[in-house]
Each structure stands twice: as C-alpha cells, then as structure tokens.
Amino acid sequence: MSRAHNFNAGPAALPLEVLEIAQKELTDFNGTGMSIMEHSHRGKAYDAVHAEAVANIGKLLGLTDAYQVLFLQGGASLQFSMVPMNLLGAGQTADYVNSGAWAGKAIKEAKKVGAITVVADTSKDIPTNMPDYSALAYTKGAAYVHVTSNETIAGTQIQQFPKTEAPLVCDMSSDILCRPIDIQNFGLIYAGAQKNLGPSGLTLVVIRKDLIERAPATLGTMLQYRTHAKENSLYNTPPTFGIYILMLVSRWLLAQGGAAGMEKINQAKAAKIYAAIDNSGGYYRGGAVPAFRSTMNITWRLPSEALEEKFIKEATALKMIGLKGHRDVGGCRASVYNACPVESVDALVAFMADFKAKNG
C-alpha cells in the first residue's frame, strides 16, 4: 500500500521509520513476549523506555540540571489552566500575548484562575500577523509572560523569542523541535505530542525546577507540577505507548541532526511551497504576513471558494490529505511538520502548478 501525503494539522504525520519499528515490536517488545502497552509502568522494560525518552528530550533541547521533563496528559488545553494554577500566585498578574486562536484559548482559561494583562493582540489582523515581541511593554513584577510560538490556524510563527524579566512560558505544541531554541530563556514550555513528538494523548512539559514549588498546596494533587516532578511523571499510570512512540521519534530526531538538522530541512520544505504561492501571479495568495510565516503550517487562498473546494477534492483523490483550511478561516493549509517528507512537499508543489495551469 502506498503511503498518503499527510498534511493534517494534528494528529499529524509520524516518521515512517518510527511506525515500522513500532509495528515490528507491537506484539513482542525486546523479546519479552509482550507489547510495551502491556508492560507495567513500574517494570524494567518500560523504565528503560521512559528513561531514554527523558534523556533524548534533554539532549534535543539542551537541558541543564535546572530543568525537569514531565510527561502529562490532557493536551496543551489542560496546560492553559495548569500554568496559571501553578505559577500565578494570589495578588499577582501574568502577561499574555494574543497572537491567534490558540493564544486566545490560553487567555480565556487563565482569566478563570487569576489576573492577566494582554500586552499585545494581533488575533484579528488580516493578513494574519504577530507582534514585535521585543518592543512590548511587559508588566514589572509579572508572575510570567505567556506566548504561543506557532499559530496553526493562522500560519504564523514567532521568529525571535523575547528575553523577559519574568519567566517566559511558551505553548510550542505545533513547532517544538522544528528549530533550535535557547532553553535558558524559558521558565516553562509545553506541547501536545500529536504534531511533532508522537501520538495524541501525551503532553510534554519542560519546567525550570525553581518554578515547580510555586503552586499552592491546596491545588488538586494531579494538577500540581510538583506531584509529577517528584515521581518522574509516574505518580499515576502514564500514557506508556505514547511515551514509547515519543522515545522512537526523539531517536529519529537525533539521527536527523537534532533541532538544527530539522531546521534546515523544514526551511527548505516551506520555501518550496511559499515559492509556489508567491510565484503564481496572485493565483495563490498567502494567508500570513511574510515576516511571520510559519514553517510548520502554510496557509493560502485561491481566487474563489469554489476553486478551493475543487483543489482540495482533486488533491485528496491524489492522496494529499488534510489540505482544507481550518473551519474558522477557510482556504487551504499544508501542515509540514518534522515528519512530513520532502517527497510529499514536492508532490504538493507539482499539483499546485498543474491545478493553476488547468484552472487559472
């Protein structure tokens, strides 16, 4: 069976190599006669998987002993609440940047917990845009500053992270490990796994250890970062299969040269699609301000909605899956995460040229 060209925004493509290893080991992990899904999360077989997953994330992000890796559940959406629950103390305020739909959801949940200040709002800008983070007036004494590194719906991405006095918290769900970052600039980062790390159902949190104890003791046990930090993410049964796949994906990422290696690949992939848009004579119109174009989620429009529907229908018939834009904005979107192969991008670019020639 030939593989589809998977441009889904999430759950998204996984490396074929990872899927083949998981397939081979599905019923017999390392000669144990059991699937990793059947092993106790406190047994030796799973412990080795868990330890490698933590270690690989540490290598990929360049973590020091000042940081701790947590494997949690609930997706990034639960982190919208857990972050302020743990880091926003009584009488404090936190700064948020509203850069689009996902940042807006984080703001909505944080307001339920405590006082926040929206220091910039580009969520309604058309074409989609992001603020100049270095020029923002952050609140003195803020508990933290929250940003969203990549807006999947809008197709925008932070190009340079700000250096803030307060701990910088970042939702990196849709672009984690697509490029190197200086982890020392962050107090906490979080990401749902289903775009660049593994399957849905697993959430990665990397937190600076000095922030772990901020949470009030009255906060629910499972909602405290300290609970999971003290138990190495094994306070309760973790999503063991998801962590196993993340371990395999992190191995694969290291073999690609880590985040630096992926950045080169991702920039090249995105450049091909943006060139197809920009060189189309206006037939394809990019959805994002060029200065903040995402390398992960590329958005564009055609001359009419009828042509967009035809484009998506014909692309789907050619096994190009997931090119329909988000229901809130319409148009087209190609999500070209780390595991999206160059061959899929080349197929899309060729189809875009052919479609324009026949329908322009």
BAMIKE-226726 format. One record per residue (C-alpha): residue in one letter; residue number from 1; x, y, z. Coordinates in nm, 2 decimals. Layout:
BEGIN
R aa   i     px     py     pz
R  A NUM      X      Y      Z
...
END
This chain:
BEGIN
R aa   i     px     py     pz
R  M   1   0.00   0.00   0.00
R  S   2   0.14   0.34  -0.09
R  R   3   0.15   0.60   0.18
R  A   4  -0.07   0.91   0.17
R  H   5   0.08   1.25   0.17
R  N   6  -0.03   1.36   0.52
R  F   7  -0.07   1.73   0.56
R  N   8  -0.30   1.70   0.86
R  A   9  -0.27   1.97   1.13
R  G  10  -0.29   1.71   1.40
R  P  11  -0.28   1.43   1.48
R  A  12  -0.01   1.45   1.22
R  A  13   0.24   1.25   1.02
R  L  14   0.48   1.03   1.21
R  P  15   0.82   0.92   1.06
R  L  16   0.77   0.60   0.86
R  E  17   1.08   0.46   1.02
R  V  18   0.92   0.50   1.36
R  L  19   0.59   0.34   1.25
R  E  20   0.78   0.04   1.11
R  I  21   0.97  -0.01   1.44
R  A  22   0.65   0.01   1.64
R  Q  23   0.48  -0.23   1.40
R  K  24   0.77  -0.48   1.44
R  E  25   0.77  -0.45   1.82
R  L  26   0.40  -0.42   1.87
R  T  27   0.34  -0.78   2.00
R  D  28   0.69  -0.85   2.13
R  F  29   0.89  -0.57   2.28
R  N  30   1.26  -0.66   2.31
R  G  31   1.19  -1.03   2.33
R  T  32   0.97  -1.00   2.63
R  G  33   0.67  -1.17   2.46
R  M  34   0.45  -0.87   2.54
R  S  35   0.37  -0.54   2.38
R  I  36   0.51  -0.23   2.56
R  M  37   0.14  -0.14   2.61
R  E  38   0.11  -0.45   2.83
R  H  39   0.41  -0.39   3.05
R  S  40   0.38  -0.24   3.39
R  H  41   0.48   0.12   3.40
R  R  42   0.69   0.03   3.70
R  G  43   0.87  -0.26   3.54
R  K  44   1.22  -0.27   3.40
R  A  45   1.11  -0.29   3.03
R  Y  46   0.91   0.03   3.04
R  D  47   1.15   0.20   3.28
R  A  48   1.42   0.19   3.01
R  V  49   1.18   0.34   2.75
R  H  50   1.08   0.62   2.99
R  A  51   1.44   0.69   3.09
R  E  52   1.55   0.71   2.72
R  A  53   1.26   0.94   2.63
R  V  54   1.35   1.18   2.91
R  A  55   1.72   1.17   2.82
R  N  56   1.66   1.22   2.45
R  I  57   1.44   1.53   2.51
R  G  58   1.72   1.66   2.73
R  K  59   1.97   1.62   2.45
R  L  60   1.74   1.77   2.19
R  L  61   1.66   2.08   2.39
R  G  62   2.00   2.12   2.55
R  L  63   1.86   2.09   2.90
R  T  64   2.07   2.15   3.21
R  D  65   2.01   2.02   3.56
R  A  66   1.80   2.34   3.62
R  Y  67   1.51   2.18   3.42
R  Q  68   1.29   1.88   3.45
R  V  69   1.10   1.69   3.18
R  L  70   0.74   1.59   3.26
R  F  71   0.51   1.36   3.06
R  L  72   0.15   1.46   3.13
R  Q  73  -0.20   1.41   2.98
R  G  74  -0.48   1.64   2.88
R  G  75  -0.31   1.81   2.59
R  A  76  -0.20   2.17   2.56
R  S  77  -0.55   2.26   2.65
R  L  78  -0.51   2.14   3.01
R  Q  79  -0.19   2.34   3.03
R  F  80  -0.39   2.65   2.96
R  S  81  -0.52   2.60   3.31
R  M  82  -0.23   2.43   3.48
R  V  83   0.01   2.70   3.40
R  P  84  -0.18   2.98   3.59
R  M  85  -0.29   2.74   3.86
R  N  86   0.07   2.66   3.94
R  L  87   0.25   2.98   3.86
R  L  88   0.01   3.27   3.92
R  G  89   0.00   3.35   4.29
R  A  90  -0.26   3.54   4.48
R  G  91  -0.23   3.92   4.41
R  Q  92  -0.01   3.86   4.11
R  T  93  -0.07   3.92   3.74
R  A  94   0.06   3.74   3.43
R  D  95   0.13   3.89   3.08
R  Y  96  -0.02   3.72   2.78
R  V  97   0.02   3.78   2.41
R  N  98  -0.29   3.71   2.20
R  S  99  -0.14   3.61   1.86
R  G 100  -0.44   3.40   1.74
R  A 101  -0.68   3.12   1.82
R  W 102  -0.46   2.91   2.04
R  A 103  -0.32   3.20   2.24
R  G 104  -0.68   3.32   2.28
R  K 105  -0.78   2.99   2.43
R  A 106  -0.49   3.01   2.68
R  I 107  -0.60   3.36   2.78
R  K 108  -0.96   3.26   2.83
R  E 109  -0.86   2.98   3.07
R  A 110  -0.61   3.19   3.25
R  K 111  -0.87   3.46   3.32
R  K 112  -1.07   3.19   3.52
R  V 113  -0.77   3.15   3.75
R  G 114  -0.64   3.50   3.82
R  A 115  -0.55   3.84   3.69
R  I 116  -0.38   3.87   3.35
R  T 117  -0.27   4.15   3.12
R  V 118  -0.29   4.12   2.74
R  V 119   0.02   4.31   2.64
R  A 120  -0.05   4.27   2.26
R  D 121  -0.33   4.14   2.04
R  T 122  -0.29   4.06   1.67
R  S 123  -0.56   3.79   1.67
R  K 124  -0.79   3.98   1.43
R  D 125  -0.52   4.10   1.19
R  I 126  -0.58   4.02   0.83
R  P 127  -0.34   3.91   0.68
R  T 128  -0.25   3.72   0.99
R  N 129   0.03   3.87   1.19
R  M 130   0.23   3.86   1.51
R  P 131   0.36   4.15   1.72
R  D 132   0.71   4.27   1.77
R  Y 133   0.78   4.08   2.09
R  S 134   1.10   4.28   2.16
R  A 135   0.91   4.61   2.16
R  L 136   0.63   4.51   2.40
R  A 137   0.58   4.67   2.74
R  Y 138   0.57   4.38   2.99
R  T 139   0.43   4.42   3.34
R  K 140   0.70   4.48   3.60
R  G 141   0.68   4.21   3.86
R  A 142   0.46   3.98   3.64
R  A 143   0.44   3.62   3.76
R  Y 144   0.53   3.51   3.40
R  V 145   0.49   3.60   3.03
R  H 146   0.29   3.36   2.81
R  V 147   0.34   3.33   2.43
R  T 148   0.24   3.09   2.16
R  S 149   0.53   3.01   1.93
R  N 150   0.32   2.90   1.63
R  E 151  -0.04   2.95   1.54
R  T 152  -0.16   2.65   1.34
R  I 153  -0.48   2.81   1.22
R  A 154  -0.33   3.14   1.11
R  G 155   0.00   3.00   0.98
R  T 156   0.22   3.24   1.18
R  Q 157   0.53   3.17   1.39
R  I 158   0.75   3.37   1.63
R  Q 159   1.07   3.44   1.45
R  Q 160   1.27   3.56   1.76
R  F 161   1.17   3.49   2.12
R  P 162   1.18   3.78   2.36
R  K 163   1.41   3.79   2.66
R  T 164   1.18   3.87   2.95
R  E 165   1.24   3.96   3.32
R  A 166   0.96   3.73   3.43
R  P 167   0.97   3.36   3.34
R  L 168   0.88   3.31   2.98
R  V 169   0.61   3.04   2.93
R  C 170   0.55   2.91   2.58
R  D 171   0.30   2.69   2.41
R  M 172   0.51   2.51   2.15
R  S 173   0.26   2.24   2.05
R  S 174   0.29   2.29   1.68
R  D 175   0.66   2.37   1.63
R  I 176   0.85   2.21   1.91
R  L 177   1.19   2.08   1.79
R  C 178   1.14   2.22   1.44
R  R 179   1.44   2.45   1.51
R  P 180   1.69   2.51   1.79
R  I 181   1.59   2.73   2.09
R  D 182   1.79   2.87   2.38
R  I 183   1.61   2.69   2.67
R  Q 184   1.77   2.92   2.92
R  N 185   1.53   3.19   2.80
R  F 186   1.23   2.99   2.92
R  G 187   1.08   2.91   3.25
R  L 188   0.84   2.66   3.11
R  I 189   0.75   2.52   2.77
R  Y 190   0.47   2.28   2.69
R  A 191   0.35   2.09   2.38
R  G 192   0.08   1.84   2.29
R  A 193   0.27   1.55   2.13
R  Q 194   0.05   1.49   1.82
R  K 195   0.22   1.73   1.58
R  N 196   0.60   1.69   1.62
R  L 197   0.66   1.44   1.90
R  G 198   0.43   1.14   1.88
R  P 199   0.06   1.04   1.91
R  S 200  -0.22   1.23   2.07
R  G 201  -0.29   1.17   2.44
R  L 202   0.06   1.28   2.56
R  T 203   0.18   1.62   2.66
R  L 204   0.54   1.73   2.71
R  V 205   0.61   1.99   2.98
R  V 206   0.97   2.12   3.05
R  I 207   0.98   2.33   3.36
R  R 208   1.26   2.51   3.54
R  K 209   1.29   2.35   3.87
R  D 210   1.27   2.67   4.08
R  L 211   0.91   2.71   3.95
R  I 212   0.78   2.37   4.05
R  E 213   0.71   2.46   4.41
R  R 214   0.51   2.78   4.33
R  A 215   0.17   2.60   4.33
R  P 216  -0.05   2.63   4.64
R  A 217  -0.07   2.31   4.84
R  T 218  -0.45   2.34   4.82
R  L 219  -0.44   2.28   4.44
R  G 220  -0.56   1.94   4.34
R  T 221  -0.29   1.67   4.35
R  M 222  -0.30   1.58   3.98
R  L 223  -0.29   1.95   3.88
R  Q 224   0.03   2.03   4.07
R  Y 225   0.36   2.01   3.87
R  R 226   0.53   1.91   4.20
R  T 227   0.33   1.59   4.21
R  H 228   0.46   1.47   3.87
R  A 229   0.81   1.61   3.92
R  K 230   0.86   1.42   4.25
R  E 231   0.75   1.10   4.09
R  N 232   0.93   1.13   3.75
R  S 233   0.59   1.15   3.58
R  L 234   0.49   0.82   3.73
R  Y 235   0.26   0.93   4.01
R  N 236  -0.02   0.75   3.82
R  T 237  -0.01   0.53   3.51
R  P 238   0.12   0.75   3.23
R  P 239   0.04   0.71   2.86
R  T 240   0.31   0.44   2.82
R  F 241   0.25   0.37   2.45
R  G 242   0.26   0.74   2.37
R  I 243   0.59   0.78   2.56
R  Y 244   0.73   0.48   2.38
R  I 245   0.65   0.64   2.04
R  L 246   0.79   0.98   2.16
R  M 247   1.11   0.79   2.25
R  L 248   1.13   0.65   1.90
R  V 249   1.06   0.99   1.74
R  S 250   1.32   1.15   1.96
R  R 251   1.57   0.89   1.85
R  W 252   1.48   0.97   1.49
R  L 253   1.52   1.34   1.55
R  L 254   1.87   1.29   1.70
R  A 255   1.96   1.09   1.39
R  Q 256   1.85   1.38   1.17
R  G 257   2.09   1.61   1.35
R  G 258   1.85   1.73   1.62
R  A 259   1.67   2.06   1.61
R  A 260   1.94   2.22   1.40
R  G 261   1.92   1.95   1.14
R  M 262   1.54   1.97   1.13
R  E 263   1.55   2.35   1.09
R  K 264   1.74   2.32   0.76
R  I 265   1.50   2.05   0.63
R  N 266   1.19   2.24   0.74
R  Q 267   1.31   2.57   0.59
R  A 268   1.37   2.40   0.26
R  K 269   1.03   2.23   0.26
R  A 270   0.84   2.55   0.35
R  A 271   1.04   2.76   0.10
R  K 272   0.92   2.53  -0.19
R  I 273   0.55   2.58  -0.10
R  Y 274   0.59   2.96  -0.04
R  A 275   0.76   2.99  -0.37
R  A 276   0.47   2.81  -0.54
R  I 277   0.24   3.07  -0.38
R  D 278   0.45   3.38  -0.44
R  N 279   0.53   3.29  -0.80
R  S 280   0.18   3.21  -0.90
R  G 281   0.10   3.57  -1.02
R  G 282  -0.16   3.61  -0.75
R  Y 283  -0.35   3.29  -0.82
R  Y 284  -0.25   3.16  -0.48
R  R 285  -0.25   3.42  -0.20
R  G 286  -0.06   3.36   0.12
R  G 287  -0.26   3.40   0.44
R  A 288   0.02   3.53   0.67
R  V 289   0.24   3.84   0.68
R  P 290   0.56   3.72   0.52
R  A 291   0.78   3.83   0.81
R  F 292   0.59   3.58   1.04
R  R 293   0.52   3.30   0.80
R  S 294   0.53   2.96   0.97
R  T 295   0.75   2.68   0.85
R  M 296   0.50   2.43   1.00
R  N 297   0.16   2.55   0.88
R  I 298   0.14   2.72   0.54
R  T 299  -0.19   2.89   0.46
R  W 300  -0.32   3.02   0.13
R  R 301  -0.63   3.11  -0.07
R  L 302  -0.74   3.06  -0.43
R  P 303  -0.95   3.31  -0.64
R  S 304  -1.28   3.16  -0.52
R  E 305  -1.42   2.92  -0.26
R  A 306  -1.54   2.70  -0.54
R  L 307  -1.19   2.67  -0.67
R  E 308  -1.07   2.59  -0.32
R  E 309  -1.32   2.31  -0.29
R  K 310  -1.21   2.17  -0.63
R  F 311  -0.85   2.20  -0.53
R  I 312  -0.90   2.01  -0.21
R  K 313  -1.12   1.74  -0.37
R  E 314  -0.87   1.67  -0.65
R  A 315  -0.57   1.68  -0.41
R  T 316  -0.75   1.43  -0.18
R  A 317  -0.80   1.20  -0.48
R  L 318  -0.43   1.20  -0.53
R  K 319  -0.38   1.10  -0.16
R  M 320  -0.29   1.45  -0.04
R  I 321  -0.47   1.45   0.29
R  G 322  -0.56   1.74   0.52
R  L 323  -0.52   2.04   0.29
R  K 324  -0.85   2.20   0.39
R  G 325  -0.80   2.52   0.60
R  H 326  -0.94   2.54   0.95
R  R 327  -1.32   2.57   0.95
R  D 328  -1.29   2.92   1.12
R  V 329  -1.09   3.07   0.84
R  G 330  -1.14   2.85   0.53
R  G 331  -0.89   2.84   0.24
R  C 332  -0.61   2.58   0.22
R  R 333  -0.34   2.48   0.47
R  A 334  -0.05   2.24   0.44
R  S 335   0.10   2.13   0.78
R  V 336   0.45   2.02   0.71
R  Y 337   0.57   1.91   1.05
R  N 338   0.91   1.74   1.11
R  A 339   0.79   1.40   0.99
R  C 340   0.63   1.53   0.67
R  P 341   0.87   1.40   0.40
R  V 342   1.02   1.62   0.12
R  E 343   0.85   1.39  -0.13
R  S 344   0.51   1.50  -0.01
R  V 345   0.60   1.86  -0.04
R  D 346   0.73   1.80  -0.39
R  A 347   0.41   1.63  -0.48
R  L 348   0.20   1.92  -0.35
R  V 349   0.41   2.18  -0.53
R  A 350   0.37   1.99  -0.86
R  F 351   0.00   1.96  -0.81
R  M 352  -0.03   2.33  -0.73
R  A 353   0.14   2.42  -1.06
R  D 354  -0.08   2.17  -1.25
R  F 355  -0.40   2.29  -1.09
R  K 356  -0.32   2.65  -1.18
R  A 357  -0.24   2.56  -1.54
R  K 358  -0.57   2.38  -1.58
R  N 359  -0.79   2.62  -1.38
R  G 360  -0.61   2.96  -1.39
END
